[in-house]
Amino acid sequence: MNKPFIVDSHCHLNYGNLVDDMDGVLERAAENGVGTMLAINARLKEFDDVLKIADAHDHIWATVGSHPHDAEEEYGITAEELIEKAKHPKVVGIGETGLDYYYDRSPRDKQKDNFIAHIEASRETGLPLIVHARDADEDCARIMREEMEKGVYPAVIHCFTASEWFARESLDIGCYISISGIVTFKSAKELQEAVKIIPLEKMLIETDSPFLAPVPMRGKPCEPSYVMHTAEFLANHMGVEYEEIAKVTTDNFFELFSKTKRPDIS
């Protein structure tokens, strides 16, 4: 029996164990119904590597952006250079970007400046902003709301692990929220409660491969095929059928990332 079509809305396919076994990764993904993937650019210096993967596969799309961890090394990013790279037909989103106060690998003021440049590029292009937020709920929500008041832009909070408050703030300004395998962890009780307030029509799912392998694959390098385990958990947690989770999150992905082309699976 064929698995329902599902999307991995956030994966880093240019990283070691994935890029080294790309044929196997894509075969296992297909076996589990993963028919579309979004390859995320986390460092501008790696953009060409990400784009090469997307260009080689019709069902893989790419983003352009710089992670807050690298805000110091890649400081001074301009909206203009992001916009220029986003002209490529396979680039469908801006990011990942945002704020990370948990690791604080780059100065916070530089994280904020780069974040705002990404928002400006998202607003100008209309491409969704992919937001990383960790231990930075208040600043992230404030910046996003202030920037939204200057002009609307589409956005998704990726790998959501924050509070109900941040979920409500994000939803209030129109963001989608993406759930990763973290929700399956026994230690993620607060996240599991927060997920209950997210309307299914505003939800995406992701692996964040090669990180954050869900239960029952803990301890293994994560890959896009594992998105089914997160979907199965959410279906049980939310009291809906797996097929509904797969269908609605897939519909949400193609609505948000409207520059993509939905495969004909009829």
C-alpha positions as CSV (number, residue, x, y, z in Angstrom):
1,M,0.0,0.0,0.0
2,N,1.4,3.4,-1.0
3,K,2.0,5.9,1.8
4,P,0.2,9.2,1.6
5,F,2.0,12.1,0.0
6,I,3.8,14.2,2.6
7,V,6.3,17.1,2.6
8,D,9.5,17.6,4.6
9,S,9.4,21.3,4.9
10,H,12.9,21.8,6.4
11,C,16.0,19.7,5.8
12,H,19.7,20.3,5.3
13,L,20.5,18.0,2.4
14,N,24.0,19.5,1.9
15,Y,25.3,18.1,5.2
16,G,27.6,15.1,5.4
17,N,25.7,11.9,5.9
18,L,22.8,13.1,3.7
19,V,24.8,14.4,0.7
20,D,27.1,11.3,0.9
21,D,24.1,8.9,0.5
22,M,21.8,11.1,-1.6
23,D,20.4,8.2,-3.7
24,G,19.6,6.2,-0.6
25,V,18.1,9.2,1.2
26,L,15.8,10.0,-1.7
27,E,14.8,6.4,-2.2
28,R,13.8,5.9,1.5
29,A,12.0,9.2,1.4
30,A,9.9,8.1,-1.6
31,E,9.1,4.7,0.0
32,N,7.6,6.7,2.9
33,G,5.6,9.1,0.8
34,V,7.9,12.1,1.1
35,G,7.3,13.6,-2.3
36,T,8.6,17.1,-1.8
37,M,11.5,18.5,0.3
38,L,12.7,22.0,1.1
39,A,16.5,22.2,1.2
40,I,17.5,24.9,3.7
41,N,20.4,27.2,3.2
42,A,22.0,28.0,6.7
43,R,25.1,29.7,5.5
44,L,25.4,32.0,2.5
45,K,28.8,30.5,1.7
46,E,27.0,27.1,1.2
47,F,24.2,28.5,-1.0
48,D,25.7,27.0,-4.2
49,D,25.8,23.6,-2.6
50,V,22.2,23.7,-1.6
51,L,21.1,25.1,-5.0
52,K,23.0,22.3,-6.8
53,I,21.0,19.7,-4.9
54,A,17.7,21.4,-5.7
55,D,18.6,21.9,-9.3
56,A,19.3,18.2,-9.7
57,H,15.8,17.0,-8.5
58,D,12.4,18.3,-9.5
59,H,10.9,17.6,-6.1
60,I,13.5,19.4,-4.1
61,W,13.4,23.2,-3.6
62,A,15.8,25.6,-1.9
63,T,16.0,28.7,0.3
64,V,18.6,31.4,0.7
65,G,19.7,32.6,4.1
66,S,22.1,32.7,7.0
67,H,21.5,31.1,10.4
68,P,21.9,33.3,13.5
69,H,24.8,31.2,14.6
70,D,26.7,32.7,11.7
71,A,25.6,36.3,12.1
72,E,29.1,37.4,13.1
73,E,30.9,35.6,10.3
74,E,28.3,36.6,7.7
75,Y,27.5,40.0,9.2
76,G,26.2,42.7,7.0
77,I,24.0,40.6,4.8
78,T,21.8,42.9,2.7
79,A,18.3,42.4,1.6
80,E,19.5,43.2,-1.9
81,E,21.9,40.2,-2.1
82,L,19.3,37.9,-0.8
83,I,16.7,39.2,-3.3
84,E,19.2,38.7,-6.1
85,K,19.9,35.0,-5.2
86,A,16.2,34.5,-4.7
87,K,15.6,35.2,-8.4
88,H,16.6,31.6,-9.2
89,P,13.5,29.5,-10.1
90,K,14.3,26.9,-7.5
91,V,14.7,29.3,-4.6
92,V,11.3,29.5,-2.8
93,G,12.0,30.9,0.7
94,I,14.2,33.3,2.7
95,G,16.2,31.8,5.6
96,E,16.7,30.2,7.8
97,T,17.2,33.3,9.9
98,G,16.2,34.5,13.3
99,L,17.6,34.7,16.8
100,D,19.4,32.1,19.0
101,Y,20.1,33.2,22.6
102,Y,20.6,29.6,23.8
103,Y,24.0,29.2,22.2
104,D,24.7,32.9,21.6
105,R,27.3,32.0,19.0
106,S,27.1,35.5,17.5
107,P,26.5,38.8,19.2
108,R,22.8,39.5,19.6
109,D,22.9,42.9,17.9
110,K,24.4,41.3,14.8
111,Q,21.8,38.5,14.9
112,K,19.0,41.2,14.9
113,D,20.5,43.2,12.1
114,N,20.8,40.1,9.8
115,F,17.3,39.0,10.8
116,I,15.8,42.3,9.7
117,A,17.7,42.1,6.4
118,H,16.1,38.7,5.8
119,I,12.6,40.1,6.7
120,E,13.1,42.9,4.2
121,A,14.0,40.4,1.5
122,S,10.9,38.3,2.3
123,R,8.7,41.4,2.2
124,E,10.1,42.5,-1.1
125,T,10.1,39.1,-2.9
126,G,6.9,37.7,-1.2
127,L,8.8,34.5,-0.4
128,P,8.2,33.0,3.0
129,L,10.6,33.8,5.8
130,I,11.9,30.7,7.6
131,V,12.5,31.7,11.3
132,H,14.8,30.0,13.8
133,A,13.9,31.2,17.4
134,R,15.5,29.7,20.5
135,D,15.3,31.3,23.9
136,A,14.6,34.5,22.2
137,D,10.8,34.6,22.2
138,E,10.2,38.2,23.2
139,D,12.8,39.8,20.9
140,C,11.8,37.6,18.0
141,A,8.1,38.3,18.4
142,R,8.7,42.1,18.8
143,I,10.9,42.3,15.7
144,M,8.5,40.3,13.6
145,R,5.5,42.3,14.7
146,E,7.3,45.7,14.2
147,E,8.4,44.6,10.8
148,M,5.0,43.3,9.9
149,E,3.6,46.7,10.6
150,K,6.0,48.2,8.0
151,G,4.6,45.8,5.4
152,V,3.3,42.2,5.5
153,Y,5.5,39.2,4.7
154,P,4.7,35.5,4.9
155,A,6.6,33.5,7.5
156,V,7.0,30.1,9.2
157,I,8.4,29.4,12.7
158,H,10.6,26.4,12.0
159,C,11.3,23.6,14.5
160,F,8.9,25.2,17.0
161,T,9.9,24.5,20.6
162,A,8.8,27.7,22.3
163,S,6.0,28.7,24.7
164,E,2.3,28.8,24.1
165,W,2.7,32.6,24.3
166,F,5.1,32.6,21.4
167,A,2.8,30.3,19.4
168,R,-0.1,32.7,19.9
169,E,2.0,35.7,19.0
170,S,3.2,34.0,15.8
171,L,-0.3,32.9,14.8
172,D,-1.6,36.4,15.6
173,I,0.6,38.0,13.0
174,G,-0.2,35.3,10.4
175,C,2.7,32.9,10.7
176,Y,2.6,29.2,10.1
177,I,4.3,26.9,12.7
178,S,6.4,23.9,11.7
179,I,6.8,20.9,14.1
180,S,9.9,18.7,14.1
181,G,10.7,15.4,15.7
182,I,11.3,17.1,19.0
183,V,7.6,16.8,19.7
184,T,8.0,13.0,19.9
185,F,10.5,13.2,22.8
186,K,9.3,12.1,26.2
187,S,10.9,15.2,27.7
188,A,8.8,17.5,25.4
189,K,5.7,17.7,27.5
190,E,5.4,21.5,27.4
191,L,5.8,21.5,23.6
192,Q,3.2,18.7,23.3
193,E,0.8,21.0,25.2
194,A,1.7,24.0,23.1
195,V,1.1,22.1,19.9
196,K,-2.6,21.7,20.9
197,I,-3.3,25.4,20.3
198,I,-1.9,25.4,16.8
199,P,-4.7,25.0,14.2
200,L,-3.9,22.2,11.7
201,E,-4.5,24.7,8.9
202,K,-1.4,26.7,10.1
203,M,0.9,23.7,10.7
204,L,3.8,22.3,8.7
205,I,6.0,19.3,9.6
206,E,9.7,18.9,9.1
207,T,12.7,16.8,10.0
208,D,15.5,19.4,10.3
209,S,17.7,16.6,9.0
210,P,20.3,15.5,9.8
211,F,19.4,16.7,13.3
212,L,16.6,15.8,15.8
213,A,15.7,12.3,14.7
214,P,12.2,11.5,16.1
215,V,11.2,8.6,18.3
216,P,11.6,5.7,17.4
217,M,14.7,6.7,15.4
218,R,16.5,8.5,18.2
219,G,20.3,8.2,18.1
220,K,20.4,7.9,14.3
221,P,21.2,10.7,11.9
222,C,17.9,12.1,10.8
223,E,16.7,12.1,7.2
224,P,13.6,13.2,5.4
225,S,11.9,9.7,5.4
226,Y,11.6,10.2,9.2
227,V,9.0,12.9,8.8
228,M,6.4,10.2,8.8
229,H,7.1,9.4,12.5
230,T,6.5,13.0,13.5
231,A,3.2,13.0,11.5
232,E,2.2,9.7,13.1
233,F,2.8,11.2,16.6
234,L,0.9,14.3,15.8
235,A,-2.0,12.3,14.4
236,N,-2.3,10.3,17.6
237,H,-1.7,13.4,19.8
238,M,-4.3,15.5,18.0
239,G,-6.8,12.7,17.5
240,V,-6.9,12.8,13.7
241,E,-6.0,10.3,11.0
242,Y,-2.5,10.2,9.6
243,E,-3.9,10.8,6.2
244,E,-5.4,14.1,7.4
245,I,-2.1,15.3,8.9
246,A,-0.3,14.4,5.7
247,K,-2.9,16.1,3.4
248,V,-3.4,19.3,5.4
249,T,0.3,19.9,6.1
250,T,1.1,19.2,2.4
251,D,-1.6,21.7,1.3
252,N,-0.3,24.2,3.8
253,F,3.2,23.9,2.4
254,F,2.2,24.5,-1.2
255,E,0.0,27.4,-0.1
256,L,2.8,29.1,1.8
257,F,5.6,28.2,-0.6
258,S,3.6,29.3,-3.6
259,K,6.6,29.5,-5.9
260,T,6.9,25.7,-5.8
261,K,5.2,23.4,-8.2
262,R,3.0,20.7,-6.7
263,P,3.7,17.3,-8.3
264,D,0.9,15.6,-10.2
265,I,0.3,12.5,-8.1
266,S,-3.1,11.6,-9.6
